Amino acid sequence: MIYKNRSLMASDGTVPMELLEKCIKQHMKEIPRLEKLDNYMDGRHKILGRYFEDNSIPNNRLVANHAEYISTILVGYVHGAPVVYSGDGSSALRLLFKETEEESHNAELGMNISEFGRGYELLYMSSDEVPIPELAVLSPFSTNVVCDTTIKHKCMFAFSYVEEADINDFCTGYIITVYCKGFTDTIICSNLRSAATYRLVSREPSYFGKVPVTEYRNNKKGRGDYEGVITLIDAYNLLQSDRLNDKEQLADALLAIESGTLGDDEAERSETAALIKKEKILELEPGGKAYWVVKNMNEDQVEVLKRSIKDDIHEFAQVPCLTDDNFVGNSSGVALKYKLIGLEDKGKTKERYFKRGLKRRLRMYENIFYLQAIPFKAADISITMKRTLPVDEETLAKVAQETEGLLSWETRINRFDPDLDAEAERARLQAEQQNTVKQKQAAFGSYDFKDLE
């Protein structure tokens, strides 16, 4: 997010070319950070660039991709279950989201948010005969939003650019798309850093009532989920790589001989060494001895250091190691919840910021539905995001049954599954009970005692 004074905008709401150039330049300063985060997500870590001057020295470069693990766990935890929309008008909204595959869109957007600390969503109208609003994820490498400097930080415009290339993949220029409140401008240029080359080629109306690009933040500072533990990931990779290097060097250890020799010249020594290797026998003079010159390795200390670094990665990323025996063990459900408190706190933060973007999305849908004469109020929609954790439904059902007479029907249903409609479930249960009574009456017959009087 870029902050600029609103007075820099033109009086008609358009974006001056000089202002756009400054914003693009400011955005490009952050691209090295985004590239670094993307490299770590894809397994291109710092250790892969290590080289030794002596090529004979083992140079293993192992990558333990904790970055991918952290993002995968967090995105699955927060965005694994579909967002639930309820309230007046939610039925039409759910049908629209099903058609536009909103669930997949949210997962892709969530991965960008986890990786880069922010993600960008574009709302646009489809090209169908009856247009519908659709969703798209824009790349953080070429997209940003510009907000004013007021306390509300209201969005003034957003931009996104793509490189144009010829058949030989040589850059021929750029296409910049500028999204404003009531229109979208398309600009072409030969140099992003020179406003003098900018040329407006088209302006299309926009009916969303807002800038149709929304920035979703991961947290207050817009940091990625593994951004704070990159140095620890580097340390882990280095330790594991050097550990394997030491193992290889142990296999190539030097043989030292005291009070003896393998020969008088190089040819004789080479012949004797080959014979020793073949026959596996070494003859020494009285008092002589032979031993390997090796680097002493304390595997216990190395293992302790490895575990310490790994624990720090998970601690500061607030993501548990699911394969750790100390995490699973024989812990009770309550104990596991305490172990997941860091993950849940981080999940709540991600959820708050994601819901803020969803509410802005719904307000833009409200403007479109109004033009299409579809009754819809964004304020009437409730948003629920469920965590994807294993649920002991058997225990929950048992508790709901045992608390009958102590807790109300609605409370017991909500504790079992908060997404269930208690009244609807009560109506279904009563209908099933009545149907069961009718079936029994039909099977065993029923008597009319009036005729017995």
ROKEVO-288801 format. One line per 2 residues: number of its first residue (from 1); their letters; for each residue x, y, z of C-alpha. Coordinates in nm, 2 decimals, decimal comma. Example, Ala and Ser with C-alpha at 12.3 -4.5 7.8 and 13.67 -1.06 7.14 Angstrom:
2
1) as) 1,23 -0,45 0,78  1,37 -0,11 0,71
//
This chain:
453
1) mi) 0,00 0,00 0,00  0,13 0,34 -0,10
3) yk) 0,02 0,66 0,07  -0,01 0,99 -0,12
5) nr) -0,18 1,32 -0,06  -0,52 1,34 -0,22
7) sl) -0,44 1,69 -0,35  -0,20 1,53 -0,60
9) ma) -0,50 1,38 -0,79  -0,66 1,58 -1,08
11) sd) -0,98 1,76 -1,01  -1,18 1,53 -1,23
13) gt) -1,06 1,22 -1,04  -0,80 1,10 -1,30
15) vp) -0,45 1,01 -1,21  -0,17 1,25 -1,34
17) me) 0,10 1,06 -1,53  0,37 1,21 -1,30
19) ll) 0,19 1,07 -0,99  0,15 0,73 -1,15
21) ek) 0,52 0,72 -1,24  0,62 0,81 -0,88
23) ci) 0,39 0,54 -0,74  0,53 0,27 -0,98
25) kq) 0,89 0,37 -0,89  0,80 0,34 -0,52
27) hm) 0,64 0,00 -0,58  0,94 -0,13 -0,77
29) ke) 1,17 -0,07 -0,47  0,99 -0,35 -0,29
31) ip) 1,03 -0,61 -0,57  1,37 -0,75 -0,43
33) rl) 1,19 -0,83 -0,11  0,91 -1,00 -0,30
35) ek) 1,15 -1,20 -0,51  1,34 -1,32 -0,20
37) ld) 1,02 -1,44 -0,04  0,91 -1,61 -0,36
39) ny) 1,25 -1,78 -0,39  1,23 -1,92 -0,04
41) md) 0,87 -2,05 -0,11  1,00 -2,23 -0,42
43) gr) 1,30 -2,38 -0,25  1,56 -2,14 -0,40
45) hk) 1,74 -2,07 -0,07  2,07 -1,90 0,02
47) il) 2,26 -2,22 0,06  2,23 -2,30 -0,31
49) gr) 2,46 -2,02 -0,39  2,75 -2,15 -0,18
51) yf) 3,07 -2,25 -0,35  3,42 -2,34 -0,24
53) ed) 3,75 -2,25 -0,41  3,87 -2,61 -0,37
55) ns) 3,64 -2,82 -0,59  3,76 -3,14 -0,42
57) ip) 3,59 -3,04 -0,09  3,24 -3,19 -0,06
59) nn) 2,98 -2,91 -0,11  2,64 -3,05 -0,03
61) rl) 2,36 -2,78 -0,05  2,05 -2,92 0,12
63) va) 1,73 -2,73 0,13  1,47 -2,80 0,40
65) nh) 1,18 -2,60 0,28  1,03 -2,48 0,61
67) ae) 0,90 -2,17 0,43  0,66 -2,38 0,21
69) yi) 0,56 -2,59 0,52  0,47 -2,28 0,72
71) st) 0,26 -2,13 0,45  0,09 -2,45 0,36
73) il) -0,01 -2,53 0,72  -0,14 -2,17 0,78
75) vg) -0,33 -2,14 0,46  -0,49 -2,48 0,51
77) yv) -0,58 -2,40 0,87  -0,74 -2,06 0,79
79) hg) -0,86 -2,11 0,43  -0,91 -2,49 0,41
81) ap) -1,28 -2,47 0,48  -1,50 -2,25 0,25
83) vv) -1,62 -1,92 0,39  -1,98 -1,94 0,51
85) ys) -2,21 -1,65 0,43  -2,55 -1,63 0,61
87) gd) -2,83 -1,38 0,64  -3,08 -1,21 0,41
89) gs) -2,96 -1,24 0,05  -2,70 -1,50 0,12
91) sa) -2,86 -1,76 -0,10  -2,81 -1,56 -0,42
93) lr) -2,46 -1,48 -0,31  -2,37 -1,84 -0,25
95) ll) -2,50 -1,94 -0,60  -2,29 -1,66 -0,76
97) fk) -1,98 -1,76 -0,57  -2,03 -2,13 -0,66
99) et) -2,05 -2,03 -1,03  -1,74 -1,81 -1,01
101) ee) -1,54 -2,07 -0,79  -1,49 -1,83 -0,50
103) es) -1,36 -2,11 -0,28  -1,06 -2,17 -0,51
105) hn) -1,01 -1,80 -0,55  -0,99 -1,75 -0,17
107) ae) -0,73 -2,03 -0,14  -0,51 -1,88 -0,41
109) lg) -0,55 -1,53 -0,26  -0,47 -1,67 0,09
111) mn) -0,14 -1,82 -0,04  -0,03 -1,49 -0,18
113) is) -0,12 -1,32 0,15  0,08 -1,58 0,35
115) ef) 0,38 -1,57 0,11  0,41 -1,19 0,05
117) gr) 0,22 -1,05 0,35  -0,05 -0,91 0,12
119) gy) -0,26 -1,01 -0,18  -0,46 -0,82 -0,44
121) el) -0,81 -0,90 -0,57  -0,98 -0,76 -0,87
123) ly) -1,35 -0,74 -0,93  -1,46 -0,72 -1,29
125) ms) -1,77 -0,79 -1,50  -1,77 -1,09 -1,72
127) sd) -1,82 -1,07 -2,10  -2,13 -1,29 -2,09
129) ev) -2,45 -1,18 -2,25  -2,58 -1,12 -1,90
131) pi) -2,26 -1,00 -1,72  -2,19 -1,12 -1,36
133) pe) -1,92 -0,99 -1,13  -1,61 -1,22 -1,12
135) la) -1,30 -1,24 -0,91  -0,93 -1,25 -1,01
137) vl) -0,60 -1,25 -0,81  -0,34 -1,00 -0,92
139) sp) 0,03 -1,05 -0,88  0,19 -0,85 -0,59
141) fs) 0,50 -0,81 -0,82  0,31 -0,57 -1,05
143) tn) 0,01 -0,45 -0,84  -0,04 -0,19 -0,57
145) vv) -0,31 0,03 -0,43  -0,26 0,40 -0,35
147) cd) -0,45 0,55 -0,05  -0,47 0,90 0,08
149) tt) -0,30 1,03 0,40  -0,62 1,08 0,60
151) ik) -0,68 0,87 0,91  -0,92 0,64 0,71
153) hk) -0,66 0,59 0,44  -0,93 0,58 0,17
155) cm) -0,82 0,42 -0,16  -0,77 0,67 -0,44
157) fa) -0,66 0,43 -0,72  -0,48 0,11 -0,79
159) fs) -0,25 0,01 -1,07  -0,12 -0,31 -1,23
161) yv) 0,12 -0,35 -1,52  0,24 -0,63 -1,75
163) ee) 0,53 -0,65 -1,99  0,47 -0,68 -2,36
165) ad) 0,72 -0,89 -2,56  0,77 -0,99 -2,92
167) in) 0,81 -1,35 -3,06  1,17 -1,36 -2,94
169) df) 1,07 -1,25 -2,59  1,23 -0,91 -2,62
171) ct) 1,05 -0,64 -2,42  0,86 -0,40 -2,65
173) gy) 0,69 -0,20 -2,38  0,44 -0,21 -2,10
175) ii) 0,06 -0,20 -2,05  -0,05 -0,02 -1,73
177) tv) -0,40 -0,06 -1,60  -0,52 0,21 -1,36
179) yc) -0,83 0,14 -1,16  -1,02 0,44 -1,03
181) kg) -1,36 0,47 -0,86  -1,57 0,52 -1,17
183) ft) -1,35 0,42 -1,46  -1,05 0,21 -1,56
185) dt) -0,77 0,35 -1,77  -0,54 0,16 -2,00
187) ii) -0,20 0,32 -2,06  0,09 0,20 -2,28
189) cs) 0,45 0,30 -2,24  0,81 0,20 -2,34
191) nl) 0,96 0,28 -2,00  0,79 0,24 -1,67
193) rs) 1,03 0,49 -1,51  0,95 0,77 -1,75
195) aa) 0,61 0,94 -1,75  0,70 1,11 -2,08
197) ty) 0,64 0,77 -2,26  0,30 0,72 -2,10
199) rl) 0,01 0,73 -2,34  -0,36 0,68 -2,26
201) vs) -0,53 0,45 -2,51  -0,87 0,37 -2,35
203) re) -1,10 0,45 -2,06  -1,38 0,21 -1,96
205) ps) -1,66 0,28 -1,71  -1,67 0,09 -1,38
207) yf) -1,99 0,04 -1,18  -1,86 -0,10 -0,85
209) gk) -1,88 0,23 -0,67  -1,53 0,19 -0,54
211) vp) -1,18 0,12 -0,67  -1,23 -0,25 -0,78
213) vt) -0,90 -0,36 -0,65  -0,88 -0,47 -0,28
215) ey) -0,56 -0,52 -0,08  -0,58 -0,81 0,17
217) rn) -0,31 -0,78 0,44  -0,17 -1,07 0,64
219) nk) -0,11 -0,86 0,95  -0,06 -0,49 1,05
221) kg) 0,29 -0,47 0,90  0,20 -0,68 0,59
223) rg) 0,48 -0,94 0,66  0,48 -1,29 0,52
225) dy) 0,42 -1,58 0,75  0,78 -1,71 0,72
227) eg) 0,95 -1,38 0,66  1,07 -1,35 1,02
229) vi) 1,24 -1,69 1,03  1,44 -1,68 0,71
231) tl) 1,77 -1,65 0,89  1,68 -1,96 1,10
233) id) 1,59 -2,15 0,79  1,93 -2,05 0,64
235) ay) 2,10 -2,18 0,96  1,92 -2,51 0,95
237) nl) 2,01 -2,56 0,58  2,38 -2,48 0,66
239) lq) 2,40 -2,71 0,95  2,24 -3,01 0,76
241) sd) 2,46 -2,94 0,45  2,79 -2,92 0,66
243) rl) 2,68 -3,23 0,85  2,67 -3,43 0,53
245) nd) 2,99 -3,27 0,41  3,16 -3,40 0,73
247) ke) 3,03 -3,75 0,67  3,17 -3,75 0,31
249) ql) 3,51 -3,62 0,44  3,51 -3,89 0,70
251) ad) 3,50 -4,15 0,42  3,79 -3,98 0,24
253) al) 4,00 -3,95 0,56  4,39 -3,96 0,55
255) la) 4,59 -4,26 0,67  4,88 -4,16 0,90
257) ie) 5,17 -4,40 0,96  5,42 -4,35 1,24
259) sg) 5,77 -4,51 1,24  5,73 -4,65 0,89
261) tl) 5,71 -4,57 0,53  5,53 -4,70 0,22
263) gd) 5,83 -4,67 -0,01  6,14 -4,47 -0,11
265) de) 5,99 -4,29 -0,41  5,65 -4,19 -0,54
267) ae) 5,61 -4,49 -0,77  5,69 -4,73 -0,49
269) rs) 5,45 -4,55 -0,25  5,17 -4,56 -0,50
271) et) 5,23 -4,93 -0,56  5,23 -5,01 -0,19
273) aa) 4,91 -4,80 -0,13  4,73 -4,99 -0,41
275) li) 4,84 -5,32 -0,26  4,72 -5,22 0,08
277) kk) 4,38 -5,12 -0,06  4,35 -5,45 -0,25
279) ek) 4,48 -5,69 0,02  4,34 -5,50 0,32
281) il) 4,67 -5,57 0,50  4,93 -5,33 0,63
283) el) 5,27 -5,44 0,76  5,45 -5,21 1,00
285) ep) 5,79 -5,20 1,17  5,81 -5,28 1,54
287) gg) 5,68 -4,99 1,74  5,50 -4,84 1,44
289) ka) 5,13 -4,76 1,42  4,87 -4,64 1,17
291) yw) 4,56 -4,44 1,23  4,30 -4,23 1,03
293) vv) 4,32 -3,85 1,05  3,96 -3,75 1,09
295) kn) 3,76 -3,46 1,22  3,61 -3,55 1,55
297) mn) 3,23 -3,52 1,53  3,00 -3,51 1,83
299) ed) 2,67 -3,63 1,68  2,48 -3,57 2,00
301) qv) 2,58 -3,20 2,01  2,50 -3,16 1,64
303) ev) 2,16 -3,32 1,69  2,08 -3,09 1,98
305) lk) 2,18 -2,79 1,78  1,96 -2,91 1,49
307) rs) 1,66 -2,96 1,71  1,71 -2,62 1,88
309) ik) 1,71 -2,44 1,54  1,41 -2,64 1,42
311) dd) 1,22 -2,56 1,74  1,30 -2,19 1,71
313) ih) 1,17 -2,19 1,35  0,83 -2,34 1,46
315) ef) 0,82 -2,12 1,78  0,87 -1,79 1,61
317) aq) 0,66 -1,88 1,30  0,39 -1,99 1,55
319) vp) 0,33 -2,31 1,35  0,36 -2,65 1,53
321) cl) 0,57 -2,93 1,40  0,30 -3,19 1,34
323) td) 0,55 -3,48 1,32  0,71 -3,40 1,66
325) dn) 0,65 -3,67 1,92  0,62 -3,40 2,19
327) fv) 0,33 -3,24 2,00  0,12 -3,56 1,95
329) gn) 0,23 -3,80 2,23  -0,06 -3,90 2,45
331) ss) -0,19 -3,54 2,49  -0,55 -3,48 2,57
333) gv) -0,77 -3,26 2,36  -0,73 -2,97 2,60
335) al) -0,35 -3,01 2,60  -0,34 -3,00 2,22
337) ky) -0,55 -2,68 2,22  -0,28 -2,52 2,45
339) kl) -0,01 -2,63 2,21  -0,20 -2,48 1,92
341) ig) -0,26 -2,14 2,09  0,01 -1,97 1,89
343) le) -0,13 -2,11 1,56  -0,48 -2,00 1,66
345) dk) -0,37 -1,65 1,76  -0,20 -1,61 1,42
347) gk) -0,51 -1,76 1,25  -0,74 -1,51 1,42
349) tk) -0,52 -1,22 1,31  -0,52 -1,35 0,95
351) er) -0,90 -1,40 0,97  -0,96 -1,04 1,09
353) yf) -0,77 -0,88 0,80  -0,92 -1,12 0,55
355) kr) -1,28 -1,05 0,67  -1,20 -0,68 0,62
357) gl) -1,13 -0,74 0,26  -1,44 -0,97 0,22
359) kr) -1,67 -0,69 0,36  -1,53 -0,45 0,11
361) rl) -1,60 -0,71 -0,16  -1,96 -0,75 -0,05
363) rm) -2,01 -0,37 -0,05  -1,91 -0,36 -0,42
365) ye) -2,14 -0,66 -0,49  -2,42 -0,45 -0,33
367) ni) -2,36 -0,17 -0,58  -2,37 -0,41 -0,87
369) fy) -2,68 -0,59 -0,75  -2,85 -0,25 -0,70
371) lq) -2,80 -0,17 -1,07  -2,94 -0,52 -1,15
373) ai) -3,25 -0,46 -0,93  -3,14 -0,76 -0,70
375) pf) -3,23 -0,70 -0,33  -2,90 -0,73 -0,14
377) ka) -2,75 -0,55 0,16  -2,39 -0,62 0,25
379) ad) -2,46 -0,52 0,61  -2,71 -0,81 0,64
381) is) -2,45 -1,08 0,56  -2,26 -1,26 0,83
383) it) -1,92 -1,40 0,75  -1,80 -1,72 0,92
385) mk) -1,45 -1,88 0,87  -1,41 -2,22 1,02
387) rt) -1,08 -2,38 1,11  -0,98 -2,71 0,95
389) lp) -0,89 -2,91 1,26  -0,99 -3,27 1,34
391) vd) -1,32 -3,27 1,54  -1,41 -3,54 1,79
393) ee) -1,78 -3,55 1,68  -1,85 -3,86 1,90
395) tl) -1,75 -3,67 2,22  -1,94 -3,36 2,11
397) ak) -2,26 -3,57 2,05  -2,22 -3,75 2,38
399) va) -2,18 -3,41 2,57  -2,49 -3,28 2,38
401) qe) -2,69 -3,58 2,49  -2,57 -3,58 2,85
403) te) -2,65 -3,21 2,90  -3,02 -3,26 2,81
405) gl) -3,22 -3,10 3,09  -2,92 -2,88 3,19
407) ls) -2,88 -2,67 2,87  -3,13 -2,55 2,61
409) we) -3,18 -2,73 2,28  -3,03 -2,43 2,09
411) tr) -2,72 -2,42 2,32  -2,65 -2,79 2,28
413) in) -2,68 -2,77 1,90  -2,45 -2,47 1,88
415) rf) -2,19 -2,65 2,09  -2,21 -2,95 1,86
417) dp) -2,19 -2,75 1,54  -2,22 -2,37 1,54
419) dl) -2,32 -2,37 1,17  -2,63 -2,57 1,22
421) da) -2,97 -2,39 1,24  -3,12 -2,50 1,57
423) ea) -3,48 -2,43 1,48  -3,45 -2,60 1,14
425) er) -3,30 -2,90 1,31  -3,58 -2,91 1,57
427) ar) -3,84 -2,90 1,29  -3,67 -3,18 1,10
429) lq) -3,64 -3,39 1,42  -4,01 -3,34 1,50
431) ae) -4,11 -3,44 1,14  -3,90 -3,75 1,17
433) qq) -4,06 -3,85 1,50  -4,41 -3,80 1,36
435) nt) -4,32 -4,01 1,05  -4,18 -4,28 1,28
437) vk) -4,51 -4,29 1,48  -4,71 -4,32 1,16
439) qk) -4,50 -4,60 1,03  -4,54 -4,80 1,36
441) qa) -4,92 -4,74 1,35  -4,93 -4,87 0,99
443) af) -4,73 -5,17 1,09  -4,91 -5,28 1,40
445) gs) -5,25 -5,12 1,34  -5,43 -4,86 1,55
447) yd) -5,76 -4,88 1,74  -6,05 -4,64 1,77
449) fk) -6,18 -4,68 2,12  -6,49 -4,47 2,05
451) dl) -6,68 -4,78 1,92  -6,63 -4,97 2,25
453) e) -6,86 -4,74 2,45
//
